[in-house]
Amino acid sequence: MKVNNEMKVTIANGVMEKLDDLAAKRNKWQVQYDRTNHTLYELLAGCLDSYYAIKGTKAEKVFLENIKESLKARKLKVQEGTSVLNLIVRYVFDSDRRRIFGYARVLRVAVKDAIEVANFVEWVKKAGGLEEITSSK
């Protein structure tokens, strides 16, 4: 099936909407001080889901343009060559570089280990948490 520009934009916009929803949930999580790891893991699972939805698709280029433009509009620096995972995490968490890098690293390990979104939270818990994953892999 040939994917035209309109379809690419539709797909990219759909993933951006998912990320906006995740960012809103992250904000709510921070405001309510619901600092439970479970909620954090669910937010990261959402990031992983968005990554799987866009990576390698014909809409990926449009998505990357959209997300970079959005981050720059929020006065966040975007370096050339920043990975898709880092961009997604940065978009959702709006956090410092160290935290973004750590979260993105966990997601890279999940991608490498072919972890499905539905199993992500349990996978992180079994591994002993985010720190364990980043330090052991």
N, CA, C and O atoms as a printed pandas DataFrame, in Angstrom:
     atom_number atom_name residue_name chain_id  residue_number  x_coord  y_coord  z_coord
0              1         N          MET        A               1    0.832   -1.178    0.000
1              2        CA          MET        A               1    0.000    0.000    0.000
2              3         C          MET        A               1    0.880    1.247    0.000
3              4         O          MET        A               1    1.769    1.388    0.840
4              5         N          LYS        A               2    0.634    2.126   -0.923
5              6        CA          LYS        A               2    1.394    3.365   -1.024
6              7         C          LYS        A               2    0.888    4.350    0.033
7              8         O          LYS        A               2   -0.314    4.564    0.189
8              9         N          VAL        A               3    1.834    4.931    0.742
9             10        CA          VAL        A               3    1.487    5.893    1.786
10            11         C          VAL        A               3    1.741    7.295    1.241
11            12         O          VAL        A               3    2.882    7.663    0.959
12            13         N          ASN        A               4    0.683    8.063    1.097
13            14        CA          ASN        A               4    0.851    9.423    0.592
14            15         C          ASN        A               4    1.173   10.379    1.741
15            16         O          ASN        A               4    1.138   10.006    2.913
16            17         N          ASN        A               5    1.485   11.615    1.370
17            18        CA          ASN        A               5    1.866   12.609    2.384
18            19         C          ASN        A               5    0.787   12.841    3.419
19            20         O          ASN        A               5    1.084   13.003    4.602
20            21         N          GLU        A               6   -0.457   12.859    2.987
21            22        CA          GLU        A               6   -1.571   13.083    3.912
22            23         C          GLU        A               6   -1.627   11.978    4.973
23            24         O          GLU        A               6   -1.871   12.244    6.150
24            25         N          MET        A               7   -1.394   10.734    4.535
25            26        CA          MET        A               7   -1.409    9.608    5.473
26            27         C          MET        A               7   -0.234    9.713    6.453
27            28         O          MET        A               7   -0.384    9.434    7.643
28            29         N          LYS        A               8    0.929   10.117    5.944
29            30        CA          LYS        A               8    2.107   10.278    6.811
30            31         C          LYS        A               8    1.827   11.306    7.905
31            32         O          LYS        A               8    2.141   11.090    9.075
32            33         N          VAL        A               9    1.233   12.422    7.501
33            34        CA          VAL        A               9    0.909   13.486    8.454
34            35         C          VAL        A               9   -0.105   12.983    9.476
35            36         O          VAL        A               9    0.020   13.268   10.667
36            37         N          THR        A              10   -1.108   12.238    9.018
37            38        CA          THR        A              10   -2.128   11.692    9.913
38            39         C          THR        A              10   -1.504   10.755   10.939
39            40         O          THR        A              10   -1.823   10.827   12.126
40            41         N          ILE        A              11   -0.622    9.885   10.487
41            42        CA          ILE        A              11    0.050    8.939   11.386
42            43         C          ILE        A              11    0.921    9.699   12.384
43            44         O          ILE        A              11    0.861    9.446   13.587
44            45         N          ALA        A              12    1.729   10.632   11.879
45            46        CA          ALA        A              12    2.624   11.406   12.753
46            47         C          ALA        A              12    1.827   12.200   13.779
47            48         O          ALA        A              12    2.195   12.253   14.953
48            49         N          ASN        A              13    0.735   12.817   13.334
49            50        CA          ASN        A              13   -0.097   13.594   14.255
50            51         C          ASN        A              13   -0.744   12.699   15.308
51            52         O          ASN        A              13   -0.898   13.105   16.460
52            53         N          GLY        A              14   -1.122   11.491   14.919
53            54        CA          GLY        A              14   -1.708   10.540   15.869
54            55         C          GLY        A              14   -0.738   10.195   16.986
55            56         O          GLY        A              14   -1.126   10.113   18.151
56            57         N          VAL        A              15    0.532    9.992   16.625
57            58        CA          VAL        A              15    1.544    9.683   17.643
58            59         C          VAL        A              15    1.802   10.916   18.507
59            60         O          VAL        A              15    1.993   10.791   19.716
60            61         N          MET        A              16    1.810   12.102   17.901
61            62        CA          MET        A              16    2.000   13.333   18.686
62            63         C          MET        A              16    0.866   13.501   19.697
63            64         O          MET        A              16    1.106   13.928   20.826
64            65         N          GLU        A              17   -0.363   13.171   19.306
65            66        CA          GLU        A              17   -1.499   13.260   20.234
66            67         C          GLU        A              17   -1.315   12.310   21.408
67            68         O          GLU        A              17   -1.615   12.664   22.548
68            69         N          LYS        A              18   -0.822   11.108   21.134
69            70        CA          LYS        A              18   -0.541   10.147   22.213
70            71         C          LYS        A              18    0.476   10.740   23.179
71            72         O          LYS        A              18    0.324   10.636   24.396
72            73         N          LEU        A              19    1.526   11.370   22.621
73            74        CA          LEU        A              19    2.562   11.954   23.464
74            75         C          LEU        A              19    2.022   13.119   24.284
75            76         O          LEU        A              19    2.398   13.287   25.444
76            77         N          ASP        A              20    1.139   13.929   23.689
77            78        CA          ASP        A              20    0.513   15.017   24.446
78            79         C          ASP        A              20   -0.268   14.460   25.633
79            80         O          ASP        A              20   -0.227   15.015   26.731
80            81         N          ASP        A              21   -0.975   13.366   25.403
81            82        CA          ASP        A              21   -1.738   12.712   26.460
82            83         C          ASP        A              21   -0.800   12.203   27.560
83            84         O          ASP        A              21   -1.083   12.359   28.748
84            85         N          LEU        A              22    0.312   11.596   27.154
85            86        CA          LEU        A              22    1.286   11.104   28.132
86            87         C          LEU        A              22    1.882   12.259   28.926
87            88         O          LEU        A              22    2.064   12.147   30.138
88            89         N          ALA        A              23    2.187   13.366   28.258
89            90        CA          ALA        A              23    2.761   14.524   28.948
90            91         C          ALA        A              23    1.765   15.076   29.968
91            92         O          ALA        A              23    2.157   15.475   31.064
92            93         N          ALA        A              24    0.487   15.101   29.613
93            94        CA          ALA        A              24   -0.548   15.565   30.549
94            95         C          ALA        A              24   -0.628   14.632   31.759
95            96         O          ALA        A              24   -0.765   15.089   32.894
96            97         N          LYS        A              25   -0.543   13.326   31.509
97            98        CA          LYS        A              25   -0.567   12.358   32.617
98            99         C          LYS        A              25    0.664   12.527   33.503
99           100         O          LYS        A              25    0.579   12.428   34.727
100          101         N          ARG        A              26    1.815   12.784   32.868
101          102        CA          ARG        A              26    3.047   12.999   33.633
102          103         C          ARG        A              26    2.900   14.228   34.507
103          104         O          ARG        A              26    3.309   14.219   35.668
104          105         N          ASN        A              27    2.324   15.276   33.964
105          106        CA          ASN        A              27    2.131   16.507   34.719
106          107         C          ASN        A              27    1.221   16.261   35.919
107          108         O          ASN        A              27    1.501   16.721   37.025
108          109         N          LYS        A              28    0.146   15.541   35.694
109          110        CA          LYS        A              28   -0.790   15.202   36.768
110          111         C          LYS        A              28   -0.080   14.371   37.835
111          112         O          LYS        A              28   -0.267   14.590   39.032
112          113         N          TRP        A              29    0.730   13.425   37.391
113          114        CA          TRP        A              29    1.500   12.560   38.291
114          115         C          TRP        A              29    2.410   13.413   39.169
115          116         O          TRP        A              29    2.509   13.167   40.371
116          117         N          GLN        A              30    3.077   14.415   38.588
117          118        CA          GLN        A              30    3.978   15.272   39.359
118          119         C          GLN        A              30    3.210   16.188   40.300
119          120         O          GLN        A              30    3.593   16.353   41.458
120          121         N          VAL        A              31    2.139   16.777   39.815
121          122        CA          VAL        A              31    1.360   17.722   40.616
122          123         C          VAL        A              31    0.750   17.044   41.844
123          124         O          VAL        A              31    0.741   17.609   42.937
124          125         N          GLN        A              32    0.247   15.840   41.649
125          126        CA          GLN        A              32   -0.396   15.131   42.759
126          127         C          GLN        A              32    0.598   14.432   43.670
127          128         O          GLN        A              32    0.216   13.812   44.663
128          129         N          TYR        A              33    1.863   14.536   43.330
129          130        CA          TYR        A              33    2.904   13.848   44.088
130          131         C          TYR        A              33    2.632   12.356   44.199
131          132         O          TYR        A              33    2.978   11.702   45.183
132          133         N          ASP        A              34    1.999   11.849   43.152
133          134        CA          ASP        A              34    1.813   10.401   43.072
134          135         C          ASP        A              34    3.115    9.869   42.496
135          136         O          ASP        A              34    3.193    9.490   41.327
136          137         N          ARG        A              35    4.109    9.850   43.323
137          138        CA          ARG        A              35    5.440    9.478   42.850
138          139         C          ARG        A              35    5.638    7.956   42.845
139          140         O          ARG        A              35    6.758    7.470   43.001
140          141         N          THR        A              36    4.575    7.234   42.672
141          142        CA          THR        A              36    4.717    5.782   42.668
142          143         C          THR        A              36    5.457    5.352   41.411
143          144         O          THR        A              36    5.274    5.917   40.332
144          145         N          ASN        A              37    6.279    4.358   41.576
145          146        CA          ASN        A              37    7.020    3.841   40.434
146          147         C          ASN        A              37    6.087    3.255   39.388
147          148         O          ASN        A              37    6.359    3.336   38.190
148          149         N          HIS        A              38    4.999    2.671   39.834
149          150        CA          HIS        A              38    4.072    2.038   38.898
150          151         C          HIS        A              38    3.565    3.049   37.859
151          152         O          HIS        A              38    3.506    2.738   36.670
152          153         N          THR        A              39    3.206    4.237   38.300
153          154        CA          THR        A              39    2.726    5.267   37.381
154          155         C          THR        A              39    3.840    5.693   36.429
155          156         O          THR        A              39    3.602    5.883   35.237
156          157         N          LEU        A              40    5.038    5.841   36.946
157          158        CA          LEU        A              40    6.187    6.185   36.107
158          159         C          LEU        A              40    6.401    5.103   35.039
159          160         O          LEU        A              40    6.618    5.411   33.868
160          161         N          TYR        A              41    6.338    3.848   35.454
161          162        CA          TYR        A              41    6.539    2.748   34.500
162          163         C          TYR        A              41    5.453    2.748   33.430
163          164         O          TYR        A              41    5.720    2.440   32.268
164          165         N          GLU        A              42    4.222    3.096   33.826
165          166        CA          GLU        A              42    3.134    3.170   32.838
166          167         C          GLU        A              42    3.379    4.298   31.839
167          168         O          GLU        A              42    3.109    4.150   30.647
168          169         N          LEU        A              43    3.892    5.425   32.333
169          170        CA          LEU        A              43    4.228    6.529   31.430
170          171         C          LEU        A              43    5.320    6.100   30.442
171          172         O          LEU        A              43    5.245    6.403   29.251
172          173         N          LEU        A              44    6.314    5.404   30.942
173          174        CA          LEU        A              44    7.389    4.920   30.068
174          175         C          LEU        A              44    6.869    3.880   29.078
175          176         O          LEU        A              44    7.316    3.832   27.932
176          177         N          ALA        A              45    5.928    3.050   29.517
177          178        CA          ALA        A              45    5.312    2.075   28.597
178          179         C          ALA        A              45    4.595    2.810   27.466
179          180         O          ALA        A              45    4.613    2.365   26.319
180          181         N          GLY        A              46    3.969    3.929   27.794
181          182        CA          GLY        A              46    3.319    4.748   26.770
182          183         C          GLY        A              46    4.328    5.312   25.780
183          184         O          GLY        A              46    4.056    5.387   24.581
184          185         N          CYS        A              47    5.489    5.706   26.280
185          186        CA          CYS        A              47    6.565    6.183   25.402
186          187         C          CYS        A              47    7.026    5.057   24.475
187          188         O          CYS        A              47    7.242    5.269   23.282
188          189         N          LEU        A              48    7.171    3.868   25.037
189          190        CA          LEU        A              48    7.572    2.707   24.250
190          191         C          LEU        A              48    6.536    2.403   23.167
191          192         O          LEU        A              48    6.886    2.087   22.030
192          193         N          ASP        A              49    5.283    2.500   23.529
193          194        CA          ASP        A              49    4.190    2.272   22.583
194          195         C          ASP        A              49    4.267    3.274   21.425
195          196         O          ASP        A              49    4.102    2.899   20.264
196          197         N          SER        A              50    4.513    4.529   21.741
197          198        CA          SER        A              50    4.634    5.560   20.704
198          199         C          SER        A              50    5.839    5.288   19.805
199          200         O          SER        A              50    5.776    5.476   18.591
200          201         N          TYR        A              51    6.924    4.849   20.411
201          202        CA          TYR        A              51    8.125    4.509   19.636
202          203         C          TYR        A              51    7.817    3.382   18.651
203          204         O          TYR        A              51    8.133    3.479   17.466
204          205         N          TYR        A              52    7.201    2.316   19.150
205          206        CA          TYR        A              52    6.854    1.191   18.284
206          207         C          TYR        A              52    5.882    1.620   17.176
207          208         O          TYR        A              52    5.927    1.096   16.063
208          209         N          ALA        A              53    5.009    2.576   17.495
209          210        CA          ALA        A              53    4.003    3.025   16.523
210          211         C          ALA        A              53    4.618    3.814   15.375
211          212         O          ALA        A              53    4.080    3.804   14.268
212          213         N          ILE        A              54    5.731    4.493   15.616
213          214        CA          ILE        A              54    6.283    5.389   14.600
214          215         C          ILE        A              54    7.587    4.894   13.987
215          216         O          ILE        A              54    7.844    5.158   12.813
216          217         N          LYS        A              55    8.411    4.189   14.743
217          218        CA          LYS        A              55    9.742    3.804   14.285
218          219         C          LYS        A              55    9.663    2.904   13.053
219          220         O          LYS        A              55    8.973    1.884   13.042
220          221         N          GLY        A              56   10.392    3.317   12.025
221          222        CA          GLY        A              56   10.470    2.511   10.809
222          223         C          GLY        A              56    9.281    2.678    9.873
223          224         O          GLY        A              56    9.210    2.012    8.841
224          225         N          THR        A              57    8.350    3.558   10.221
225          226        CA          THR        A              57    7.198    3.773    9.340
226          227         C          THR        A              57    7.530    4.887    8.349
227          228         O          THR        A              57    8.503    5.621    8.516
228          229         N          LYS        A              58    6.719    4.989    7.344
229          230        CA          LYS        A              58    6.902    6.051    6.362
230          231         C          LYS        A              58    6.594    7.425    6.963
231          232         O          LYS        A              58    6.982    8.449    6.401
232          233         N          ALA        A              59    5.908    7.447    8.090
233          234        CA          ALA        A              59    5.549    8.717    8.743
234          235         C          ALA        A              59    6.622    9.174    9.738
235          236         O          ALA        A              59    6.500   10.255   10.314
236          237         N          GLU        A              60    7.657    8.378    9.946
237          238        CA          GLU        A              60    8.667    8.701   10.963
238          239         C          GLU        A              60    9.314   10.068   10.717
239          240         O          GLU        A              60    9.511   10.834   11.660
240          241         N          LYS        A              61    9.641   10.374    9.482
241          242        CA          LYS        A              61   10.305   11.647    9.164
242          243         C          LYS        A              61    9.397   12.832    9.528
243          244         O          LYS        A              61    9.856   13.810   10.118
244          245         N          VAL        A              62    8.130   12.741    9.179
245          246        CA          VAL        A              62    7.164   13.809    9.504
246          247         C          VAL        A              62    7.049   13.949   11.019
247          248         O          VAL        A              62    7.034   15.061   11.546
248          249         N          PHE        A              63    6.968   12.807   11.721
249          250        CA          PHE        A              63    6.880   12.807   13.183
250          251         C          PHE        A              63    8.095   13.502   13.789
251          252         O          PHE        A              63    7.952   14.331   14.688
252          253         N          LEU        A              64    9.297   13.166   13.298
253          254        CA          LEU        A              64   10.522   13.764   13.833
254          255         C          LEU        A              64   10.534   15.276   13.640
255          256         O          LEU        A              64   10.953   16.016   14.529
256          257         N          GLU        A              65   10.077   15.731   12.482
257          258        CA          GLU        A              65    9.994   17.175   12.240
258          259         C          GLU        A              65    9.025   17.820   13.238
259          260         O          GLU        A              65    9.321   18.868   13.812
260          261         N          ASN        A              66    7.870   17.185   13.437
261          262        CA          ASN        A              66    6.851   17.712   14.357
262          263         C          ASN        A              66    7.369   17.791   15.791
263          264         O          ASN        A              66    7.209   18.809   16.464
264          265         N          ILE        A              67    7.986   16.710   16.245
265          266        CA          ILE        A              67    8.407   16.664   17.654
266          267         C          ILE        A              67    9.551   17.647   17.902
267          268         O          ILE        A              67    9.596   18.292   18.949
268          269         N          LYS        A              68   10.472   17.764   16.950
269          270        CA          LYS        A              68   11.585   18.712   17.113
270          271         C          LYS        A              68   11.057   20.144   17.132
271          272         O          LYS        A              68   11.493   20.961   17.943
272          273         N          GLU        A              69   10.125   20.441   16.246
273          274        CA          GLU        A              69    9.515   21.766   16.197
274          275         C          GLU        A              69    8.807   22.083   17.523
275          276         O          GLU        A              69    8.917   23.189   18.053
276          277         N          SER        A              70    8.090   21.103   18.033
277          278        CA          SER        A              70    7.361   21.259   19.293
278          279         C          SER        A              70    8.316   21.507   20.462
279          280         O          SER        A              70    8.073   22.383   21.292
280          281         N          LEU        A              71    9.389   20.741   20.521
281          282        CA          LEU        A              71   10.365   20.907   21.606
282          283         C          LEU        A              71   11.026   22.278   21.528
283          284         O          LEU        A              71   11.222   22.936   22.549
284          285         N          LYS        A              72   11.370   22.707   20.318
285          286        CA          LYS        A              72   11.997   24.022   20.150
286          287         C          LYS        A              72   11.026   25.131   20.553
287          288         O          LYS        A              72   11.437   26.136   21.134
288          289         N          ALA        A              73    9.744   24.954   20.247
289          290        CA          ALA        A              73    8.726   25.941   20.628
290          291         C          ALA        A              73    8.614   26.039   22.147
291          292         O          ALA        A              73    8.243   27.084   22.680
292          293         N          ARG        A              74    8.936   24.946   22.844
293          294        CA          ARG        A              74    8.923   24.935   24.311
294          295         C          ARG        A              74   10.271   25.376   24.877
295          296         O          ARG        A              74   10.530   25.233   26.072
296          297         N          LYS        A              75   11.126   25.913   24.004
297          298        CA          LYS        A              75   12.453   26.427   24.381
298          299         C          LYS        A              75   13.382   25.332   24.913
299          300         O          LYS        A              75   14.225   25.577   25.776
300          301         N          LEU        A              76   13.206   24.119   24.379
301          302        CA          LEU        A              76   14.092   23.019   24.753
302          303         C          LEU        A              76   15.054   22.768   23.602
303          304         O          LEU        A              76   14.647   22.695   22.442
304          305         N          LYS        A              77   16.324   22.637   23.932
305          306        CA          LYS        A              77   17.329   22.407   22.899
306          307         C          LYS        A              77   17.188   21.009   22.326
307          308         O          LYS        A              77   16.957   20.039   23.047
308          309         N          VAL        A              78   17.331   20.932   21.018
309          310        CA          VAL        A              78   17.312   19.639   20.341
310          311         C          VAL        A              78   18.571   19.561   19.488
311          312         O          VAL        A              78   18.771   20.357   18.571
312          313         N          GLN        A              79   19.407   18.592   19.808
313          314        CA          GLN        A              79   20.639   18.432   19.045
314          315         C          GLN        A              79   20.380   17.553   17.825
315          316         O          GLN        A              79   19.525   16.668   17.845
316          317         N          GLU        A              80   21.140   17.820   16.764
317          318        CA          GLU        A              80   21.048   16.997   15.562
318          319         C          GLU        A              80   21.423   15.567   15.947
319          320         O          GLU        A              80   22.335   15.347   16.744
320          321         N          GLY        A              81   20.730   14.628   15.387
321          322        CA          GLY        A              81   21.063   13.227   15.631
322          323         C          GLY        A              81   20.506   12.660   16.927
323          324         O          GLY        A              81   20.829   11.526   17.281
324          325         N          THR        A              82   19.678   13.414   17.647
325          326        CA          THR        A              82   19.060   12.893   18.862
326          327         C          THR        A              82   18.151   11.727   18.481
327          328         O          THR        A              82   17.385   11.817   17.522
328          329         N          SER        A              83   18.241   10.646   19.230
329          330        CA          SER        A              83   17.466    9.449   18.890
330          331         C          SER        A              83   15.966    9.683   19.071
331          332         O          SER        A              83   15.540   10.553   19.830
332          333         N          VAL        A              84   15.190    8.892   18.360
333          334        CA          VAL        A              84   13.729    8.976   18.449
334          335         C          VAL        A              84   13.290    8.747   19.899
335          336         O          VAL        A              84   12.431    9.469   20.407
336          337         N          LEU        A              85   13.870    7.758   20.557
337          338        CA          LEU        A              85   13.496    7.477   21.954
338          339         C          LEU        A              85   13.789    8.673   22.855
339          340         O          LEU        A              85   12.960    9.039   23.688
340          341         N          ASN        A              86   14.960    9.283   22.694
341          342        CA          ASN        A              86   15.288   10.449   23.517
342          343         C          ASN        A              86   14.310   11.592   23.271
343          344         O          ASN        A              86   13.903   12.275   24.211
344          345         N          LEU        A              87   13.935   11.803   22.021
345          346        CA          LEU        A              87   12.991   12.870   21.686
346          347         C          LEU        A              87   11.627   12.615   22.335
347          348         O          LEU        A              87   11.009   13.528   22.882
348          349         N          ILE        A              88   11.174   11.374   22.266
349          350        CA          ILE        A              88    9.876   11.019   22.854
350          351         C          ILE        A              88    9.906   11.239   24.365
351          352         O          ILE        A              88    8.994   11.846   24.926
352          353         N          VAL        A              89   10.953   10.746   25.019
353          354        CA          VAL        A              89   11.071   10.889   26.477
354          355         C          VAL        A              89   11.171   12.368   26.855
355          356         O          VAL        A              89   10.554   12.808   27.825
356          357         N          ARG        A              90   11.937   13.119   26.100
357          358        CA          ARG        A              90   12.095   14.558   26.369
358          359         C          ARG        A              90   10.750   15.264   26.246
359          360         O          ARG        A              90   10.408   16.124   27.058
360          361         N          TYR        A              91   10.000   14.890   25.226
361          362        CA          TYR        A              91    8.695   15.501   24.977
362          363         C          TYR        A              91    7.734   15.235   26.137
363          364         O          TYR        A              91    7.030   16.135   26.594
364          365         N          VAL        A              92    7.718   13.999   26.598
365          366        CA          VAL        A              92    6.774   13.612   27.649
366          367         C          VAL        A              92    7.211   14.115   29.024
367          368         O          VAL        A              92    6.389   14.626   29.785
368          369         N          PHE        A              93    8.490   13.977   29.344
369          370        CA          PHE        A              93    8.939   14.266   30.710
370          371         C          PHE        A              93    9.486   15.665   30.929
371          372         O          PHE        A              93    9.549   16.126   32.069
372          373         N          ASP        A              94    9.886   16.358   29.856
373          374        CA          ASP        A              94   10.277   17.751   30.001
374          375         C          ASP        A              94   11.277   17.915   31.135
375          376         O          ASP        A              94   11.174   18.858   31.920
376          377         N          SER        A              95   12.239   17.013   31.230
377          378        CA          SER        A              95   13.105   16.941   32.399
378          379         C          SER        A              95   14.558   17.250   32.040
379          380         O          SER        A              95   14.876   17.597   30.902
380          381         N          ASP        A              96   15.433   17.113   33.043
381          382        CA          ASP        A              96   16.857   17.344   32.830
382          383         C          ASP        A              96   17.465   16.231   31.974
383          384         O          ASP        A              96   16.912   15.136   31.860
384          385         N          ARG        A              97   18.601   16.537   31.384
385          386        CA          ARG        A              97   19.236   15.611   30.435
386          387         C          ARG        A              97   19.550   14.246   31.051
387          388         O          ARG        A              97   19.369   13.213   30.407
388          389         N          ARG        A              98   20.016   14.250   32.288
389          390        CA          ARG        A              98   20.406   12.990   32.926
390          391         C          ARG        A              98   19.208   12.047   33.056
391          392         O          ARG        A              98   19.308   10.856   32.761
392          393         N          ARG        A              99   18.090   12.590   33.497
393          394        CA          ARG        A              99   16.883   11.779   33.659
394          395         C          ARG        A              99   16.368   11.296   32.299
395          396         O          ARG        A              99   15.985   10.136   32.151
396          397         N          ILE        A             100   16.361   12.193   31.311
397          398        CA          ILE        A             100   15.919   11.834   29.958
398          399         C          ILE        A             100   16.778   10.686   29.438
399          400         O          ILE        A             100   16.265    9.701   28.906
400          401         N          PHE        A             101   18.087   10.829   29.598
401          402        CA          PHE        A             101   19.014    9.812   29.113
402          403         C          PHE        A             101   18.753    8.472   29.802
403          404         O          PHE        A             101   18.752    7.427   29.152
404          405         N          GLY        A             102   18.533    8.503   31.114
405          406        CA          GLY        A             102   18.280    7.268   31.871
406          407         C          GLY        A             102   17.000    6.581   31.434
407          408         O          GLY        A             102   16.982    5.369   31.219
408          409         N          TYR        A             103   15.926    7.354   31.301
409          410        CA          TYR        A             103   14.650    6.780   30.865
410          411         C          TYR        A             103   14.765    6.218   29.448
411          412         O          TYR        A             103   14.277    5.125   29.163
412          413         N          ALA        A             104   15.416    6.978   28.565
413          414        CA          ALA        A             104   15.574    6.530   27.174
414          415         C          ALA        A             104   16.428    5.268   27.116
415          416         O          ALA        A             104   16.206    4.392   26.280
416          417         N          ARG        A             105   17.399    5.188   28.008
417          418        CA          ARG        A             105   18.260    4.000   28.033
418          419         C          ARG        A             105   17.459    2.749   28.423
419          420         O          ARG        A             105   17.635    1.681   27.838
420          421         N          VAL        A             106   16.589    2.899   29.409
421          422        CA          VAL        A             106   15.716    1.786   29.812
422          423         C          VAL        A             106   14.864    1.350   28.604
423          424         O          VAL        A             106   14.703    0.158   28.342
424          425         N          LEU        A             107   14.330    2.330   27.885
425          426        CA          LEU        A             107   13.495    2.007   26.724
426          427         C          LEU        A             107   14.313    1.350   25.614
427          428         O          LEU        A             107   13.817    0.461   24.921
428          429         N          ARG        A             108   15.563    1.781   25.441
429          430        CA          ARG        A             108   16.434    1.130   24.432
430          431         C          ARG        A             108   16.657   -0.342   24.778
431          432         O          ARG        A             108   16.629   -1.207   23.902
432          433         N          VAL        A             109   16.879   -0.615   26.063
433          434        CA          VAL        A             109   17.057   -2.008   26.507
434          435         C          VAL        A             109   15.775   -2.798   26.237
435          436         O          VAL        A             109   15.828   -3.940   25.781
436          437         N          ALA        A             110   14.623   -2.184   26.520
437          438        CA          ALA        A             110   13.335   -2.847   26.276
438          439         C          ALA        A             110   13.164   -3.169   24.795
439          440         O          ALA        A             110   12.695   -4.251   24.441
440          441         N          VAL        A             111   13.545   -2.230   23.930
441          442        CA          VAL        A             111   13.447   -2.456   22.480
442          443         C          VAL        A             111   14.387   -3.588   22.082
443          444         O          VAL        A             111   14.004   -4.491   21.338
444          445         N          LYS        A             112   15.625   -3.535   22.584
445          446        CA          LYS        A             112   16.616   -4.564   22.253
446          447         C          LYS        A             112   16.147   -5.947   22.713
447          448         O          LYS        A             112   16.361   -6.943   22.023
448          449         N          ASP        A             113   15.505   -5.998   23.884
449          450        CA          ASP        A             113   15.002   -7.261   24.424
450          451         C          ASP        A             113   13.617   -7.620   23.884
451          452         O          ASP        A             113   13.013   -8.603   24.313
452          453         N          ALA        A             114   13.115   -6.811   22.935
453          454        CA          ALA        A             114   11.800   -7.032   22.299
454          455         C          ALA        A             114   10.669   -7.137   23.329
455          456         O          ALA        A             114    9.798   -8.000   23.222
456          457         N          ILE        A             115   10.696   -6.251   24.320
457          458        CA          ILE        A             115    9.656   -6.233   25.350
458          459         C          ILE        A             115    8.400   -5.597   24.764
459          460         O          ILE        A             115    8.448   -4.511   24.187
460          461         N          GLU        A             116    7.291   -6.284   24.918
461          462        CA          GLU        A             116    6.017   -5.747   24.434
462          463         C          GLU        A             116    5.504   -4.715   25.427
463          464         O          GLU        A             116    5.768   -4.803   26.626
464          465         N          VAL        A             117    4.767   -3.739   24.913
465          466        CA          VAL        A             117    4.228   -2.658   25.749
466          467         C          VAL        A             117    3.414   -3.224   26.911
467          468         O          VAL        A             117    3.533   -2.757   28.043
468          469         N          ALA        A             118    2.598   -4.218   26.630
469          470        CA          ALA        A             118    1.726   -4.811   27.659
470          471         C          ALA        A             118    2.528   -5.453   28.790
471          472         O          ALA        A             118    2.021   -5.599   29.902
472          473         N          ASN        A             119    3.771   -5.837   28.515
473          474        CA          ASN        A             119    4.601   -6.515   29.526
474          475         C          ASN        A             119    5.653   -5.592   30.141
475          476         O          ASN        A             119    6.410   -6.016   31.014
476          477         N          PHE        A             120    5.707   -4.352   29.699
477          478        CA          PHE        A             120    6.785   -3.443   30.107
478          479         C          PHE        A             120    6.831   -3.217   31.622
479          480         O          PHE        A             120    7.885   -3.368   32.239
480          481         N          VAL        A             121    5.698   -2.857   32.219
481          482        CA          VAL        A             121    5.668   -2.537   33.656
482          483         C          VAL        A             121    6.160   -3.728   34.478
483          484         O          VAL        A             121    6.980   -3.578   35.384
484          485         N          GLU        A             122    5.653   -4.901   34.148
485          486        CA          GLU        A             122    6.054   -6.118   34.862
486          487         C          GLU        A             122    7.542   -6.410   34.646
487          488         O          GLU        A             122    8.235   -6.830   35.573
488          489         N          TRP        A             123    8.020   -6.191   33.448
489          490        CA          TRP        A             123    9.431   -6.407   33.101
490          491         C          TRP        A             123   10.332   -5.518   33.966
491          492         O          TRP        A             123   11.344   -5.981   34.492
492          493         N          VAL        A             124    9.960   -4.237   34.111
493          494        CA          VAL        A             124   10.757   -3.308   34.923
494          495         C          VAL        A             124   10.739   -3.756   36.387
495          496         O          VAL        A             124   11.776   -3.762   37.050
496          497         N          LYS        A             125    9.554   -4.132   36.889
497          498        CA          LYS        A             125    9.448   -4.578   38.285
498          499         C          LYS        A             125   10.298   -5.816   38.537
499          500         O          LYS        A             125   11.005   -5.892   39.543
500          501         N          LYS        A             126   10.233   -6.788   37.627
501          502        CA          LYS        A             126   11.015   -8.029   37.784
502          503         C          LYS        A             126   12.512   -7.751   37.759
503          504         O          LYS        A             126   13.293   -8.424   38.431
504          505         N          ALA        A             127   12.901   -6.743   36.969
505          506        CA          ALA        A             127   14.322   -6.393   36.864
506          507         C          ALA        A             127   14.813   -5.653   38.106
507          508         O          ALA        A             127   16.020   -5.520   38.308
508          509         N          GLY        A             128   13.895   -5.174   38.937
509          510        CA          GLY        A             128   14.275   -4.464   40.148
510          511         C          GLY        A             128   14.213   -2.952   40.005
511          512         O          GLY        A             128   14.683   -2.226   40.881
512          513         N          GLY        A             129   13.641   -2.474   38.910
513          514        CA          GLY        A             129   13.474   -1.029   38.725
514          515         C          GLY        A             129   14.350   -0.470   37.619
515          516         O          GLY        A             129   15.160   -1.174   37.016
516          517         N          LEU        A             130   14.163    0.804   37.374
517          518        CA          LEU        A             130   14.869    1.477   36.274
518          519         C          LEU        A             130   16.378    1.492   36.483
519          520         O          LEU        A             130   17.140    1.235   35.551
520          521         N          GLU        A             131   16.807    1.792   37.698
521          522        CA          GLU        A             131   18.246    1.860   37.982
522          523         C          GLU        A             131   18.927    0.527   37.698
523          524         O          GLU        A             131   20.024    0.483   37.141
524          525         N          GLU        A             132   18.268   -0.553   38.085
525          526        CA          GLU        A             132   18.833   -1.881   37.855
526          527         C          GLU        A             132   19.017   -2.163   36.364
527          528         O          GLU        A             132   20.028   -2.725   35.942
528          529         N          ILE        A             133   18.029   -1.764   35.586
529          530        CA          ILE        A             133   18.093   -1.994   34.135
530          531         C          ILE        A             133   19.224   -1.178   33.522
531          532         O          ILE        A             133   19.995   -1.696   32.715
532          533         N          THR        A             134   19.330    0.100   33.901
533          534        CA          THR        A             134   20.369    0.942   33.295
534          535         C          THR        A             134   21.759    0.524   33.728
535          536         O          THR        A             134   22.706    0.653   32.953
536          537         N          SER        A             135   21.906    0.030   34.936
537          538        CA          SER        A             135   23.244   -0.338   35.391
538          539         C          SER        A             135   23.658   -1.744   34.978
539          540         O          SER        A             135   24.850   -2.036   34.890
540          541         N          SER        A             136   22.694   -2.611   34.724
541          542        CA          SER        A             136   23.040   -4.005   34.413
542          543         C          SER        A             136   23.140   -4.300   32.925
543          544         O          SER        A             136   23.781   -5.275   32.533
544          545         N          LYS        A             137   22.527   -3.485   32.100
545          546        CA          LYS        A             137   22.507   -3.796   30.668
546          547         C          LYS        A             137   23.518   -2.965   29.906
547          548         O          LYS        A             137   23.635   -3.100   28.688
